[in-house]
Amino acid sequence: MTCAGFTGGIKDQEVNSPPSLKGGMLPERREIEMEWWASLTLVVGGLIFILLLGFPVAFGFLLTDLIFTAYLMGESGLQVLNLQIYASLASFVLSPAPMFILMGELMFHSNLANDTLDVLDRWLSWIPGRLSILAAVSGTIFAATSGSSLANTAMLGTVLVPEMKKRGYSTFMSVGPIIGVGGIAMLIPPSALAVIFASVAQISVGQVLMGGVIPGVILGGIFCAFIVLCALINPSGAPNYHTEPTPFSMKLYLTLKYLVPVGIIIFSVLGLIFLGVATPTEAAAFGALATLIVNIFMGRFNWRMLRASMKGSLEVTAMVLMIVAASKTFSTVLAFTNATDGMVELVTGLSIHPILILIAMQIIVVVLGCLMDPVSIMLITIPIFMPIVTALGFDPIWFAVIMLVNLEMGNMTPPFGMLIFVMQGVTPKDVTYEQIVWATLPYMLFDILVMAMIIVWPQIALWLPRMLGE
């Protein structure tokens, strides 16, 4: 599939394909009589079994791919798999990921977030449920600088939850907003998950990144409105408290000192893409450079911080590359089994509305979200779903944004939602797992609402990418 790119600031690169796979060429299949659905069941079942044994996700996928490729195609299949791994890692589409990850690591280790929270709290002191609103607003801002929902949730939970409990906030009003807004980092650039999704699906990274901006902002606005409503209905859950008023001149000074630098970092990514002067890869590099320069000018830079940031970004980047390689080889195995063609033929032959098929896909992702992490879900579903999406005539960017919202919800879905466990690790011991789950439920419903809005009004996801592509 050739990526549809932006002609202005967002440019696409063709995803490399190994010579043996170009033009649909596959190695000769062994004489193994098996229907495509039986092969698909065997491959997916074997994968789930290997993951349940405790293998890391990437290694579990690669092991499954090697076993079934050797079984179905023999030595020639393994040679193609080797070429496919190289092609997936050599793809230019992946270039933004390391810089986005480094940008998030530099932000995390600079402690700039604490000062940003303090300034925002001074401006939001008049709003009901101010600390919960602070979590929602700051979480949306930090999503545009970190790109990691786990880091977003851990940072906000560590800083805000103790203060909220001290001020008498209920668990529902303290934990819920932080988990809800933590997932927005999957939608708003620089989202590492969006880059991985686009690379695996072989679609435009820039368009997927821009497609998530408006849904992410809408989610943040819905969260804020819900928090204010809850604070007005039940003031005891988010009691007001008196603080010394801050002079307006001091607020402006602190804003210039702490919020403007954060704004510069955000502009170095989103602004340059919006203006059409940088590709996603260039914007990612500018973002990392801007974060480093801001820390130097603010006196936050030291070699220990740089060393920790580089180490963290290298570890995460290596993991991302392994995951992408595993996904590409999984797609190849599905091609070997004829499962992709079989699924497309089956689904397109159904006499039901395509939107119902889309909804069925999302229900599958919701169910998987109860059991697996978002990356594993992506690796399993994208190679199966994307050919169906293309055959049904859906816009792949529109579908990608819907999937990212769903994956965000999966990150907070019990019993194995990763954000739930992150929050449980940073909250006081008296906050139970059940309380965290209960506080999360409204925000899951809001994710479903936004998915429905995107399905009914596709322009929510497509307007910004198309505008930048004109």
C-alpha positions as CSV (number, residue, x, y, z in Angstrom):
1,M,0.0,0.0,0.0
2,T,1.4,3.4,-1.0
3,C,1.0,6.1,1.7
4,A,-1.1,9.1,0.7
5,G,0.9,12.0,1.9
6,F,0.8,15.7,2.6
7,T,2.0,17.9,-0.2
8,G,2.8,20.8,2.1
9,G,4.6,20.2,5.4
10,I,3.8,16.6,5.9
11,K,5.5,14.4,3.4
12,D,5.4,10.6,3.1
13,Q,8.1,8.1,2.3
14,E,7.3,4.9,0.5
15,V,7.6,2.0,2.8
16,N,10.3,-0.3,1.6
17,S,9.4,-3.8,0.6
18,P,11.9,-6.7,0.1
19,P,12.4,-7.7,-3.5
20,S,10.9,-11.1,-3.1
21,L,7.6,-9.6,-1.9
22,K,7.2,-6.9,-4.5
23,G,4.5,-7.5,-7.0
24,G,2.8,-10.0,-4.7
25,M,5.6,-12.6,-5.1
26,L,5.7,-15.2,-2.3
27,P,7.9,-18.3,-1.9
28,E,6.3,-21.5,-3.1
29,R,3.9,-22.9,-0.5
30,R,4.4,-26.4,0.9
31,E,1.8,-29.0,0.1
32,I,-0.1,-28.6,3.4
33,E,-3.9,-28.9,3.0
34,M,-5.5,-26.4,5.4
35,E,-8.3,-23.9,5.1
36,W,-7.3,-20.3,5.7
37,W,-9.5,-20.0,8.7
38,A,-7.8,-23.1,10.3
39,S,-4.4,-21.6,9.5
40,L,-5.4,-18.3,11.1
41,T,-6.8,-20.0,14.2
42,L,-3.6,-22.1,14.5
43,V,-1.3,-19.0,14.2
44,V,-3.2,-16.7,16.5
45,G,-3.8,-19.5,19.0
46,G,-0.1,-20.4,19.0
47,L,0.8,-16.7,19.5
48,I,-1.6,-16.3,22.4
49,F,-0.1,-19.5,24.0
50,I,3.4,-18.3,23.6
51,L,2.5,-14.9,25.1
52,L,0.8,-16.6,28.0
53,L,4.1,-18.4,28.7
54,G,5.5,-15.0,29.6
55,F,7.6,-14.2,26.5
56,P,8.0,-10.4,25.9
57,V,5.6,-9.2,23.2
58,A,8.2,-8.7,20.4
59,F,10.0,-12.0,21.1
60,G,6.7,-13.9,21.3
61,F,5.6,-12.6,17.9
62,L,9.0,-13.3,16.3
63,L,9.1,-16.9,17.8
64,T,5.5,-17.5,16.5
65,D,6.5,-16.2,13.1
66,L,9.6,-18.3,12.8
67,I,7.8,-21.5,13.8
68,F,4.9,-21.1,11.4
69,T,7.0,-19.8,8.6
70,A,9.3,-22.8,8.8
71,Y,6.2,-25.1,9.0
72,L,4.4,-23.5,6.1
73,M,7.1,-22.4,3.8
74,G,10.4,-24.0,4.9
75,E,13.8,-22.4,4.2
76,S,12.6,-20.1,1.4
77,G,10.0,-18.7,3.7
78,L,12.6,-18.0,6.4
79,Q,14.7,-16.1,3.8
80,V,11.7,-13.9,2.9
81,L,11.1,-13.3,6.6
82,N,14.7,-12.1,7.1
83,L,14.3,-9.7,4.2
84,Q,11.0,-8.5,5.7
85,I,12.6,-7.7,9.0
86,Y,15.3,-5.7,7.4
87,A,12.9,-3.8,5.2
88,S,10.6,-2.9,8.2
89,L,13.6,-1.5,10.2
90,A,15.0,0.4,7.3
91,S,11.8,2.2,6.6
92,F,12.0,6.0,6.8
93,V,8.5,6.1,8.3
94,L,10.0,5.1,11.7
95,S,12.4,8.0,11.7
96,P,10.3,10.3,14.0
97,A,9.9,7.8,16.8
98,P,13.4,8.0,18.4
99,M,13.3,11.9,18.5
100,F,9.8,11.9,19.9
101,I,10.9,9.4,22.6
102,L,14.0,11.5,23.4
103,M,11.9,14.6,23.7
104,G,9.6,12.9,26.2
105,E,12.6,11.6,28.2
106,L,14.1,15.1,28.4
107,M,10.9,16.6,29.6
108,F,10.5,13.8,32.2
109,H,14.0,14.2,33.7
110,S,13.9,18.0,33.7
111,N,11.2,18.3,36.4
112,L,9.7,21.2,34.3
113,A,6.3,19.6,34.8
114,N,6.2,20.5,38.5
115,D,6.6,24.3,37.8
116,T,4.1,24.1,35.0
117,L,1.5,22.5,37.4
118,D,2.2,25.3,40.0
119,V,1.5,28.1,37.4
120,L,-1.6,26.4,36.1
121,D,-2.9,25.9,39.6
122,R,-2.6,29.7,40.2
123,W,-4.7,30.5,37.1
124,L,-7.3,27.8,37.8
125,S,-7.9,28.7,41.5
126,W,-11.5,30.0,40.9
127,I,-12.8,26.8,39.1
128,P,-14.8,24.2,41.0
129,G,-12.7,21.0,41.4
130,R,-9.6,23.0,40.6
131,L,-7.1,20.2,41.2
132,S,-9.1,17.8,39.0
133,I,-9.3,20.4,36.3
134,L,-5.6,21.0,36.8
135,A,-5.0,17.3,36.1
136,A,-7.1,17.4,32.9
137,V,-5.6,20.6,31.6
138,S,-2.0,19.9,32.4
139,G,-2.4,16.3,31.2
140,T,-3.5,17.5,27.8
141,I,-0.5,19.9,27.7
142,F,2.0,17.3,28.8
143,A,0.5,14.9,26.2
144,A,1.9,17.3,23.6
145,T,5.4,17.1,25.1
146,S,5.8,13.5,26.3
147,G,4.0,11.2,23.8
148,S,3.7,8.5,26.5
149,S,0.4,7.8,28.4
150,L,2.3,5.8,31.0
151,A,4.7,8.6,31.8
152,N,1.9,11.1,31.8
153,T,-0.2,9.1,34.2
154,A,2.8,8.3,36.5
155,M,3.9,11.9,36.7
156,L,0.5,13.4,37.4
157,G,-0.4,10.6,39.8
158,T,2.8,11.1,41.8
159,V,2.6,14.9,42.0
160,L,-1.2,15.5,42.3
161,V,-2.8,12.6,44.0
162,P,-1.1,13.1,47.4
163,E,-2.1,16.8,47.3
164,M,-5.7,15.9,46.3
165,K,-6.0,13.5,49.2
166,K,-4.6,16.1,51.5
167,R,-7.3,18.6,50.4
168,G,-10.1,16.0,50.9
169,Y,-10.7,15.0,47.3
170,S,-12.5,11.7,46.8
171,T,-10.8,8.9,44.9
172,F,-13.3,9.3,42.1
173,M,-12.3,13.0,41.6
174,S,-8.6,12.5,42.1
175,V,-7.7,9.2,40.3
176,G,-10.3,9.3,37.5
177,P,-9.2,12.5,35.7
178,I,-5.6,11.5,35.8
179,I,-6.2,8.1,34.2
180,G,-8.6,9.6,31.7
181,V,-6.3,12.4,30.6
182,G,-3.2,10.1,30.6
183,G,-4.5,8.3,27.6
184,I,-4.7,11.5,25.5
185,A,-1.0,11.2,25.0
186,M,-1.8,8.4,22.5
187,L,-3.7,10.8,20.3
188,I,-1.9,14.2,20.5
189,P,1.6,14.5,18.8
190,P,4.2,13.5,19.7
191,S,2.5,10.1,20.1
192,A,4.9,7.2,19.8
193,L,2.0,4.8,19.5
194,A,0.6,6.7,16.5
195,V,4.0,6.5,14.8
196,I,4.1,2.7,15.4
197,F,0.5,2.3,14.2
198,A,1.2,4.3,11.0
199,S,4.4,2.3,10.4
200,V,2.7,-1.1,10.9
201,A,-0.3,-0.1,8.8
202,Q,1.9,1.5,6.1
203,I,0.1,4.8,6.1
204,S,1.1,8.4,6.5
205,V,2.7,9.1,9.9
206,G,2.0,12.8,9.6
207,Q,-1.6,12.4,8.8
208,V,-2.2,10.0,11.7
209,L,-0.4,12.4,14.1
210,M,-2.5,15.4,12.9
211,G,-5.7,13.3,12.8
212,G,-5.5,12.7,16.5
213,V,-5.2,16.4,17.5
214,I,-8.9,17.5,17.4
215,P,-10.2,14.2,19.0
216,G,-7.6,14.6,21.8
217,V,-8.6,18.2,22.4
218,I,-12.3,17.3,22.4
219,L,-11.7,14.6,24.9
220,G,-9.8,17.0,27.2
221,G,-12.7,19.5,27.0
222,I,-15.3,16.8,27.8
223,F,-13.2,15.7,30.8
224,C,-13.1,19.3,32.1
225,A,-16.9,19.8,31.7
226,F,-17.6,16.5,33.5
227,I,-15.3,17.4,36.3
228,V,-16.9,20.8,36.9
229,L,-20.3,19.2,36.8
230,C,-19.3,16.6,39.4
231,A,-17.8,19.3,41.6
232,L,-21.0,21.3,41.4
233,I,-23.3,18.3,42.1
234,N,-21.2,16.9,44.9
235,P,-18.9,19.6,46.4
236,S,-17.7,17.2,49.1
237,G,-15.9,15.1,46.5
238,A,-13.7,18.1,45.4
239,P,-13.9,20.7,48.2
240,N,-12.8,24.3,47.7
241,Y,-9.8,25.4,49.8
242,H,-8.4,28.8,50.5
243,T,-5.0,29.9,49.2
244,E,-3.3,33.2,49.2
245,P,-4.3,35.1,46.1
246,T,-1.5,35.6,43.5
247,P,-1.2,39.1,42.0
248,F,-1.9,39.2,38.3
249,S,1.6,40.5,37.6
250,M,3.1,37.5,39.4
251,K,0.9,35.2,37.4
252,L,2.1,36.8,34.2
253,Y,5.8,36.5,35.3
254,L,5.4,32.9,36.2
255,T,3.6,32.2,32.9
256,L,6.5,33.8,30.9
257,K,9.0,31.9,33.0
258,Y,7.5,28.4,32.9
259,L,4.6,28.1,30.5
260,V,6.1,29.9,27.5
261,P,9.1,27.5,27.4
262,V,6.6,24.6,27.3
263,G,4.7,26.4,24.6
264,I,7.9,26.8,22.6
265,I,8.5,23.0,22.8
266,I,4.9,22.3,21.7
267,F,5.2,24.8,18.8
268,S,8.5,23.2,17.7
269,V,6.5,20.1,16.9
270,L,2.9,21.0,16.1
271,G,3.5,24.5,14.9
272,L,6.1,23.6,12.4
273,I,3.9,20.8,11.0
274,F,0.9,23.1,10.9
275,L,2.8,25.8,9.1
276,G,4.0,23.3,6.5
277,V,7.7,24.0,7.0
278,A,8.7,20.6,8.5
279,T,8.0,17.0,7.9
280,P,7.1,14.8,11.0
281,T,10.7,13.6,11.1
282,E,12.1,17.1,11.0
283,A,9.6,18.3,13.6
284,A,10.5,15.5,15.9
285,A,14.2,16.5,15.7
286,F,13.3,20.2,16.3
287,G,11.2,19.1,19.3
288,A,14.0,17.2,20.9
289,L,16.4,20.1,20.2
290,A,14.0,22.7,21.5
291,T,13.5,20.6,24.7
292,L,17.3,20.4,25.2
293,I,17.8,24.2,24.6
294,V,14.9,25.2,26.9
295,N,16.4,23.1,29.7
296,I,19.9,24.7,29.1
297,F,18.5,28.2,29.3
298,M,16.4,27.4,32.4
299,G,19.4,26.0,34.2
300,R,17.9,22.5,34.3
301,F,20.5,20.8,32.1
302,N,23.2,18.6,33.6
303,W,25.1,15.5,32.2
304,R,23.3,13.2,34.5
305,M,19.9,14.2,33.1
306,L,21.2,13.9,29.5
307,R,22.7,10.5,30.3
308,A,19.4,9.2,31.8
309,S,17.4,10.7,28.9
310,M,19.6,9.1,26.3
311,K,19.6,5.7,28.1
312,G,15.8,5.8,28.4
313,S,15.2,6.8,24.8
314,L,17.6,4.1,23.5
315,E,15.8,1.4,25.5
316,V,12.4,2.5,24.3
317,T,13.5,2.9,20.7
318,A,15.0,-0.6,20.7
319,M,11.7,-1.9,22.0
320,V,9.8,0.0,19.3
321,L,12.0,-1.4,16.5
322,M,11.6,-4.9,17.8
323,I,7.8,-4.5,17.9
324,V,7.6,-3.1,14.4
325,A,9.8,-6.0,13.1
326,A,7.6,-8.5,14.8
327,S,4.5,-7.0,13.3
328,K,5.8,-7.0,9.8
329,T,6.8,-10.6,10.0
330,F,3.4,-11.4,11.5
331,S,1.8,-9.8,8.4
332,T,4.0,-12.0,6.2
333,V,2.9,-15.2,8.0
334,L,-0.7,-14.2,7.5
335,A,0.1,-13.8,3.8
336,F,1.7,-17.3,3.8
337,T,-1.5,-18.8,5.3
338,N,-3.8,-16.9,2.8
339,A,-5.6,-15.7,5.9
340,T,-5.6,-12.0,4.7
341,D,-7.2,-12.8,1.3
342,G,-9.7,-15.2,3.0
343,M,-10.7,-12.6,5.6
344,V,-11.2,-9.9,3.0
345,E,-13.2,-12.2,0.7
346,L,-15.4,-13.3,3.6
347,V,-16.1,-9.8,5.0
348,T,-16.7,-8.1,1.7
349,G,-19.1,-10.9,0.8
350,L,-21.3,-10.2,3.8
351,S,-24.6,-8.4,3.0
352,I,-24.4,-6.0,5.9
353,H,-23.6,-2.3,6.1
354,P,-19.8,-1.6,6.2
355,I,-20.3,0.5,9.3
356,L,-21.5,-2.6,11.2
357,I,-18.3,-4.3,10.2
358,L,-16.3,-1.3,11.5
359,I,-18.3,-1.5,14.8
360,A,-17.6,-5.3,15.0
361,M,-13.9,-4.6,14.6
362,Q,-14.0,-2.0,17.5
363,I,-15.8,-4.5,19.7
364,I,-13.1,-7.0,19.1
365,V,-10.5,-4.4,20.1
366,V,-12.5,-3.6,23.3
367,V,-12.6,-7.3,24.2
368,L,-8.8,-7.6,23.6
369,G,-8.3,-4.4,25.6
370,C,-9.5,-6.3,28.7
371,L,-6.7,-8.8,28.3
372,M,-3.8,-7.3,26.5
373,D,-1.8,-4.1,26.2
374,P,-2.3,-1.7,23.2
375,V,0.9,-2.7,21.4
376,S,0.0,-6.4,21.4
377,I,-3.5,-5.6,20.2
378,M,-2.1,-3.5,17.3
379,L,0.3,-6.2,16.2
380,I,-2.5,-8.8,16.1
381,T,-5.3,-6.7,14.6
382,I,-3.7,-4.3,12.1
383,P,-2.4,-6.9,9.7
384,I,-5.9,-8.4,9.6
385,F,-8.0,-5.2,9.7
386,M,-6.2,-2.9,7.3
387,P,-6.8,-5.1,4.1
388,I,-10.5,-5.2,5.1
389,V,-10.6,-1.4,5.7
390,T,-9.1,-0.9,2.2
391,A,-11.5,-3.3,0.6
392,L,-14.5,-1.6,2.2
393,G,-13.3,1.8,1.0
394,F,-12.8,3.4,4.4
395,D,-10.3,6.2,4.8
396,P,-7.2,4.6,6.5
397,I,-6.4,7.7,8.5
398,W,-10.0,7.9,9.8
399,F,-9.8,4.3,10.8
400,A,-6.4,4.8,12.5
401,V,-7.7,7.6,14.7
402,I,-10.8,5.6,15.7
403,M,-8.4,2.7,16.6
404,L,-6.1,5.0,18.6
405,V,-9.1,6.2,20.7
406,N,-10.1,2.6,21.2
407,L,-6.6,1.6,22.2
408,E,-6.5,4.5,24.6
409,M,-9.6,3.1,26.2
410,G,-8.0,-0.4,26.3
411,N,-5.2,1.0,28.3
412,M,-7.6,1.8,31.2
413,T,-9.9,-1.2,30.7
414,P,-10.0,-3.7,33.6
415,P,-8.8,-6.2,34.6
416,F,-5.4,-5.6,32.9
417,G,-5.4,-2.0,31.9
418,M,-1.9,-0.7,32.2
419,L,-2.9,2.8,33.4
420,I,-4.8,1.2,36.2
421,F,-1.7,-0.6,37.5
422,V,0.5,2.5,37.0
423,M,-2.0,4.5,39.1
424,Q,-2.2,1.8,41.7
425,G,1.6,2.0,42.0
426,V,1.7,5.7,42.7
427,T,-1.4,6.2,44.9
428,P,-1.6,5.8,48.7
429,K,-2.1,2.2,49.9
430,D,-5.6,2.9,51.1
431,V,-6.8,3.4,47.5
432,T,-8.0,0.0,46.3
433,Y,-8.0,-1.5,42.8
434,E,-11.9,-1.5,42.8
435,Q,-11.9,2.3,43.6
436,I,-9.6,3.0,40.7
437,V,-11.7,1.0,38.3
438,W,-14.9,2.7,39.4
439,A,-13.2,6.2,38.9
440,T,-12.1,5.2,35.4
441,L,-15.5,4.1,34.0
442,P,-16.9,7.5,33.1
443,Y,-13.8,8.3,31.1
444,M,-14.1,5.0,29.2
445,L,-17.7,6.0,28.2
446,F,-16.3,9.4,27.0
447,D,-13.9,7.5,24.8
448,I,-16.8,5.5,23.3
449,L,-18.6,8.8,22.8
450,V,-15.7,10.3,20.9
451,M,-15.4,7.2,18.7
452,A,-19.0,7.5,17.8
453,M,-18.6,11.2,17.0
454,I,-15.7,10.4,14.7
455,I,-17.7,7.6,12.9
456,V,-20.7,10.0,12.5
457,W,-18.6,13.1,11.6
458,P,-15.4,11.8,10.0
459,Q,-14.1,15.4,9.5
460,I,-13.3,15.4,13.3
461,A,-10.3,13.2,12.3
462,L,-9.8,14.2,8.7
463,W,-10.2,18.0,8.6
464,L,-6.8,18.9,9.9
465,P,-4.8,16.4,7.9
466,R,-6.7,17.4,4.7
467,M,-6.3,21.1,5.4
468,L,-2.5,20.7,5.9
469,G,-2.4,18.6,2.7
470,E,-3.9,21.3,0.5
